[in-house]
């Protein structure tokens, strides 16, 4: 296993990383091309909007959306529970109501909310209830946390559209959970994929998602990610 350089206070985190976002690493099934949403948030004068999505371990979800054109920020964090329990060690216990989530800031003139959902449903398995790949627990559930009623309606309509089209072999179990606050995760989780591209979990479970994004959505893909730490970013 490659060594990850970290301050001494993060030693405990590195041990916990083998428990959450861990499991026995298993290859992803691969992204699939999905139909565009029939219902979407109409474009208005706004130049910035926010989406909060949960699709398993937030390392990979953050990494994917950092490579999407029109996204200006993607922050790993927790949604679904309260502020007091929004910490990695507590959330990893699976009893807080939180899901590992990503807050995505995007320009709706470049990419719409529905188009973000199209990517979201393409790069994770929304038919897996309370787990995602090797990671098991409600904290890894597939969920959408709409910021308003319009986003909730778009999410509900798109799930119905995909189920009706039988895009997946099983029904979608993605939960729509409105009115839930988002809490940023600890700094050592931010940009984890970009900072640790040789970490075994990342190599097996998440780097393929980046390549699949590039292949399935070539017009949406950006080579240089927009990072929380400002390591580097694309224009």
Rosetta blueprint (number, residue, H / E / L):
1 X L
2 X L
3 X L
4 X L
5 X L
6 X L
7 X L
8 X H
9 X H
10 X H
11 X H
12 X H
13 X H
14 X H
15 X H
16 X H
17 X L
18 X L
19 X L
20 X L
21 X L
22 X L
23 X L
24 X L
25 X L
26 X L
27 X L
28 X L
29 X L
30 X L
31 X L
32 X L
33 X L
34 X L
35 X L
36 X L
37 X L
38 X L
39 X L
40 X L
41 X L
42 X L
43 X L
44 X L
45 X L
46 X L
47 X L
48 X L
49 X E
50 X E
51 X E
52 X E
53 X E
54 X E
55 X E
56 X L
57 X L
58 X H
59 X H
60 X H
61 X H
62 X H
63 X H
64 X H
65 X H
66 X L
67 X L
68 X E
69 X L
70 X L
71 X E
72 X E
73 X E
74 X E
75 X E
76 X E
77 X E
78 X E
79 X E
80 X L
81 X L
82 X L
83 X L
84 X L
85 X L
86 X L
87 X L
88 X H
89 X H
90 X H
91 X H
92 X L
93 X L
94 X L
95 X L
96 X L
97 X L
98 X L
99 X E
100 X E
101 X E
102 X E
103 X E
104 X E
105 X E
106 X E
107 X L
108 X L
109 X L
110 X L
111 X L
112 X L
113 X H
114 X H
115 X H
116 X H
117 X H
118 X H
119 X H
120 X H
121 X H
122 X H
123 X H
124 X L
125 X L
126 X L
127 X L
128 X L
129 X L
130 X L
131 X E
132 X E
133 X L
134 X L
135 X E
136 X E
137 X L
138 X H
139 X H
140 X H
141 X L
142 X E
143 X E
144 X E
145 X L
146 X L
147 X L
148 X L
149 X H
150 X H
151 X H
152 X H
153 X H
154 X H
155 X H
156 X H
157 X H
158 X H
159 X H
160 X H
161 X H
162 X H
163 X H
164 X H
165 X L
166 X L
167 X L
168 X L
169 X L
170 X L
171 X L
172 X L
173 X L
174 X L
175 X E
176 X E
177 X L
178 X L
179 X L
180 X L
181 X L
182 X E
183 X E
184 X E
185 X L
186 X L
187 X H
188 X H
189 X H
190 X L
191 X L
192 X H
193 X H
194 X H
195 X H
196 X L
197 X L
198 X L
199 X L
200 X H
201 X H
202 X H
203 X H
204 X H
205 X H
206 X H
207 X H
208 X H
209 X H
210 X H
211 X H
212 X H
213 X H
214 X H
215 X H
216 X H
217 X L
218 X L
219 X L
220 X L
221 X E
222 X L
223 X L
224 X L
225 X L
226 X L
227 X L
228 X L
229 X L
230 X L
231 X L
232 X L
233 X L
234 X L
235 X L
